[in-house]
Amino acid sequence: MHSGNRIGGRTKTHALIALTALGALALIVPGGAAAQTKLKVKVKTSSQTQAQNQGSLKVSFKSKGLDKLSATAKATPSGGGQLNFAAKAQKNNPRNGTLSLRLTAAGENALSDCASLRIQVQAKGKPNKSANASRLLAEDDPVCAEPVTEFDLETSAAYPMGIDVGPDDALWFTQIGAGVNSVGRLTTAGDYESVHIPIPAGTPPGAFYGHVVNDVVAGTDGAVWVSPENGSGGSAFLRRIDPATQEVTAFEIGPYSSVGSKIAVGPDGSLWMTNQSPAELTRVTTSGDVTSFPLSDPAFPEIFPSPYGLAIGGDGAVWFTTPDAISSGTAGAAVGRLDPETGQTQLFPLSDPTKALGYMAADRAGRLLLLRVQTGQHPVRVHGETSCQVRRAGSRGYPQAFPGHPGLGTIVGRMTMLTVYTTSWCGYCLRLKRQLEREGIPFTEVNIEEDEKAAEVVMSVNGGNRTVPTVVLPNGVSMTNPSLTQVKAGLSEVSSLPTT
């Protein structure tokens, strides 16, 4: 070894010249600089729709000299607050490439809230290196771009309640606030009028509510039918409105004490209403014949099935929720089914007392829609009621509301429902679920990672492969990774299945 010396103003590098085992000379520079580490990240996903379809957030990176790389993502909605948008992803010995961060449940929900999201990605590399990236994912769902139009009613305190599309394609709804007792009619063009429902002079105070309107439904006879608030202290009256002439006909249905009686149209055109005390459902024909059906299930004698929500299911049965989750709490809360042919009641109790059910309805295919009331969690008063969530029967709401109840799955299976077999990581599954939800098509989701029997079903229709999404229609026909168009075409061929 020798010392470097200056030659022409430059210093020669200290070096070792060694003879290698192969006889070659090697130049070794002692005290060389430590290897440099570099890290850059960028949010690659460019839209909310892309994130939904992929089921993840894509993050590209450039790195040098790192042993390990990990990244997490948070989101700040345009309305404020922050949430964990995507789960942590990591990579060993990273080079230039892409990380796929799976969306969290909170992230999926945020994509459905019609709000822009500011995504913040934090990446960490080993040895000590970090980098951050940010990107605004603007809301690009066309459904969110649809305008919301508000229409003024008769009075700012009209308190609209029940609503339905009438035979004339206008919206009909009850109004009971600030001394108003009428049924409003609103066209999609914004033309508004109301039909006054008079309370007879001299009506005793206790019988007043038998004349107060509550819910409305379009009948099969071309009329609009209106149920009463209740008949405590006197008789209650069902009313029929002729949309063409706005003529009102009253049908006395006897003592009626249901608070907020709901109304629905049965397959034969009869009107069904709830009556909370005594616990019964009332059927009224269009000619005014009244029949009461007491509600009780010997399998659950501890439950007093006071009906609240009401709907006619695709199986022709009358479905109801019990009890009134808002005023009665959740003790004994259940979904009930009345067979109008036999008069028999079957109850399906809720196992979780914090998930009571309020109103319910059915779409044109007979599929049930449930309004779930979350009790004990952030109560917010809106028109005197606790804030609620809409849940679809047969979708994720059913397994959550009625876990471990085999009878319910059997009943739901008789309706026009479909089953979607998925996994937690499948982007195609997430895309199909989003499309079904946007179209209002209820479905039962089954994760084959958590249900081995479900995995066997999937393998049985896919040649032994666990291919998802696999969709099974109500008639048993299966589809592998179908498009929304294919699913809708399959459903259109399926009629309501018979009750067994």
MOMO-V738670 format. One record per residue. N is the residue number from 1. RES is the residue in three letters. SS is DSSP state (H for helix, E for strand, C for the rest). Layout:
n:res:ss
N:RES:SS
N:RES:SS
This chain:
n:res:ss
1:MET:C
2:HIS:C
3:SER:C
4:GLY:C
5:ASN:C
6:ARG:E
7:ILE:E
8:GLY:C
9:GLY:C
10:ARG:E
11:THR:E
12:LYS:C
13:THR:C
14:HIS:C
15:ALA:C
16:LEU:E
17:ILE:E
18:ALA:E
19:LEU:E
20:THR:C
21:ALA:C
22:LEU:C
23:GLY:C
24:ALA:C
25:LEU:E
26:ALA:E
27:LEU:E
28:ILE:E
29:VAL:C
30:PRO:C
31:GLY:C
32:GLY:C
33:ALA:C
34:ALA:C
35:ALA:C
36:GLN:C
37:THR:C
38:LYS:E
39:LEU:E
40:LYS:E
41:VAL:E
42:LYS:E
43:VAL:E
44:LYS:C
45:THR:C
46:SER:C
47:SER:C
48:GLN:H
49:THR:H
50:GLN:H
51:ALA:H
52:GLN:H
53:ASN:H
54:GLN:H
55:GLY:C
56:SER:E
57:LEU:E
58:LYS:E
59:VAL:E
60:SER:E
61:PHE:E
62:LYS:E
63:SER:E
64:LYS:E
65:GLY:C
66:LEU:C
67:ASP:C
68:LYS:E
69:LEU:E
70:SER:E
71:ALA:E
72:THR:E
73:ALA:E
74:LYS:E
75:ALA:E
76:THR:E
77:PRO:E
78:SER:C
79:GLY:C
80:GLY:C
81:GLY:C
82:GLN:C
83:LEU:E
84:ASN:E
85:PHE:E
86:ALA:E
87:ALA:E
88:LYS:E
89:ALA:E
90:GLN:E
91:LYS:E
92:ASN:E
93:ASN:C
94:PRO:C
95:ARG:C
96:ASN:C
97:GLY:E
98:THR:E
99:LEU:E
100:SER:E
101:LEU:E
102:ARG:E
103:LEU:E
104:THR:C
105:ALA:H
106:ALA:H
107:GLY:H
108:GLU:H
109:ASN:H
110:ALA:H
111:LEU:H
112:SER:C
113:ASP:C
114:CYS:C
115:ALA:C
116:SER:C
117:LEU:E
118:ARG:E
119:ILE:E
120:GLN:E
121:VAL:E
122:GLN:E
123:ALA:E
124:LYS:E
125:GLY:E
126:LYS:E
127:PRO:C
128:ASN:C
129:LYS:E
130:SER:E
131:ALA:E
132:ASN:E
133:ALA:E
134:SER:E
135:ARG:E
136:LEU:E
137:LEU:E
138:ALA:C
139:GLU:C
140:ASP:C
141:ASP:C
142:PRO:C
143:VAL:C
144:CYS:C
145:ALA:C
146:GLU:C
147:PRO:C
148:VAL:C
149:THR:C
150:GLU:C
151:PHE:C
152:ASP:C
153:LEU:C
154:GLU:C
155:THR:C
156:SER:C
157:ALA:C
158:ALA:C
159:TYR:C
160:PRO:E
161:MET:E
162:GLY:E
163:ILE:E
164:ASP:E
165:VAL:E
166:GLY:C
167:PRO:C
168:ASP:C
169:ASP:C
170:ALA:C
171:LEU:E
172:TRP:E
173:PHE:E
174:THR:E
175:GLN:E
176:ILE:C
177:GLY:C
178:ALA:C
179:GLY:C
180:VAL:C
181:ASN:C
182:SER:E
183:VAL:E
184:GLY:E
185:ARG:E
186:LEU:E
187:THR:C
188:THR:C
189:ALA:C
190:GLY:C
191:ASP:C
192:TYR:E
193:GLU:E
194:SER:E
195:VAL:E
196:HIS:E
197:ILE:C
198:PRO:C
199:ILE:C
200:PRO:C
201:ALA:C
202:GLY:C
203:THR:C
204:PRO:C
205:PRO:H
206:GLY:H
207:ALA:H
208:PHE:H
209:TYR:H
210:GLY:H
211:HIS:C
212:VAL:C
213:VAL:E
214:ASN:E
215:ASP:E
216:VAL:E
217:VAL:E
218:ALA:E
219:GLY:C
220:THR:C
221:ASP:C
222:GLY:C
223:ALA:E
224:VAL:E
225:TRP:E
226:VAL:E
227:SER:E
228:PRO:E
229:GLU:C
230:ASN:C
231:GLY:C
232:SER:C
233:GLY:C
234:GLY:C
235:SER:E
236:ALA:E
237:PHE:E
238:LEU:E
239:ARG:E
240:ARG:E
241:ILE:E
242:ASP:E
243:PRO:C
244:ALA:C
245:THR:C
246:GLN:C
247:GLU:C
248:VAL:E
249:THR:E
250:ALA:E
251:PHE:E
252:GLU:E
253:ILE:E
254:GLY:E
255:PRO:E
256:TYR:C
257:SER:C
258:SER:C
259:VAL:C
260:GLY:C
261:SER:C
262:LYS:C
263:ILE:E
264:ALA:E
265:VAL:E
266:GLY:C
267:PRO:C
268:ASP:C
269:GLY:C
270:SER:C
271:LEU:E
272:TRP:E
273:MET:E
274:THR:E
275:ASN:E
276:GLN:C
277:SER:C
278:PRO:C
279:ALA:C
280:GLU:E
281:LEU:E
282:THR:E
283:ARG:E
284:VAL:E
285:THR:C
286:THR:C
287:SER:C
288:GLY:C
289:ASP:C
290:VAL:E
291:THR:E
292:SER:E
293:PHE:E
294:PRO:E
295:LEU:C
296:SER:C
297:ASP:C
298:PRO:H
299:ALA:H
300:PHE:H
301:PRO:C
302:GLU:C
303:ILE:C
304:PHE:C
305:PRO:C
306:SER:C
307:PRO:C
308:TYR:C
309:GLY:C
310:LEU:E
311:ALA:E
312:ILE:E
313:GLY:C
314:GLY:C
315:ASP:C
316:GLY:C
317:ALA:C
318:VAL:E
319:TRP:E
320:PHE:E
321:THR:E
322:THR:E
323:PRO:C
324:ASP:C
325:ALA:C
326:ILE:C
327:SER:C
328:SER:C
329:GLY:C
330:THR:C
331:ALA:C
332:GLY:C
333:ALA:C
334:ALA:E
335:VAL:E
336:GLY:E
337:ARG:E
338:LEU:E
339:ASP:C
340:PRO:C
341:GLU:C
342:THR:C
343:GLY:C
344:GLN:C
345:THR:E
346:GLN:E
347:LEU:E
348:PHE:E
349:PRO:E
350:LEU:C
351:SER:C
352:ASP:C
353:PRO:C
354:THR:C
355:LYS:E
356:ALA:E
357:LEU:E
358:GLY:E
359:TYR:E
360:MET:E
361:ALA:E
362:ALA:E
363:ASP:C
364:ARG:C
365:ALA:C
366:GLY:C
367:ARG:C
368:LEU:E
369:LEU:E
370:LEU:E
371:LEU:E
372:ARG:E
373:VAL:E
374:GLN:E
375:THR:C
376:GLY:C
377:GLN:C
378:HIS:C
379:PRO:C
380:VAL:C
381:ARG:E
382:VAL:E
383:HIS:C
384:GLY:C
385:GLU:E
386:THR:E
387:SER:C
388:CYS:E
389:GLN:E
390:VAL:E
391:ARG:E
392:ARG:E
393:ALA:C
394:GLY:C
395:SER:C
396:ARG:H
397:GLY:H
398:TYR:H
399:PRO:H
400:GLN:H
401:ALA:H
402:PHE:C
403:PRO:C
404:GLY:C
405:HIS:C
406:PRO:H
407:GLY:H
408:LEU:H
409:GLY:H
410:THR:H
411:ILE:H
412:VAL:H
413:GLY:H
414:ARG:C
415:MET:C
416:THR:C
417:MET:C
418:LEU:E
419:THR:E
420:VAL:E
421:TYR:E
422:THR:E
423:THR:C
424:SER:C
425:TRP:C
426:CYS:C
427:GLY:H
428:TYR:H
429:CYS:H
430:LEU:H
431:ARG:H
432:LEU:H
433:LYS:H
434:ARG:H
435:GLN:H
436:LEU:H
437:GLU:H
438:ARG:H
439:GLU:C
440:GLY:C
441:ILE:C
442:PRO:C
443:PHE:E
444:THR:E
445:GLU:E
446:VAL:E
447:ASN:E
448:ILE:C
449:GLU:C
450:GLU:C
451:ASP:C
452:GLU:H
453:LYS:H
454:ALA:H
455:ALA:H
456:GLU:H
457:VAL:H
458:VAL:H
459:MET:H
460:SER:H
461:VAL:H
462:ASN:C
463:GLY:C
464:GLY:C
465:ASN:C
466:ARG:C
467:THR:C
468:VAL:C
469:PRO:C
470:THR:E
471:VAL:E
472:VAL:E
473:LEU:C
474:PRO:C
475:ASN:C
476:GLY:C
477:VAL:C
478:SER:E
479:MET:E
480:THR:E
481:ASN:C
482:PRO:C
483:SER:C
484:LEU:H
485:THR:H
486:GLN:H
487:VAL:H
488:LYS:H
489:ALA:H
490:GLY:H
491:LEU:H
492:SER:H
493:GLU:C
494:VAL:C
495:SER:C
496:SER:C
497:LEU:C
498:PRO:C
499:THR:C
500:THR:C
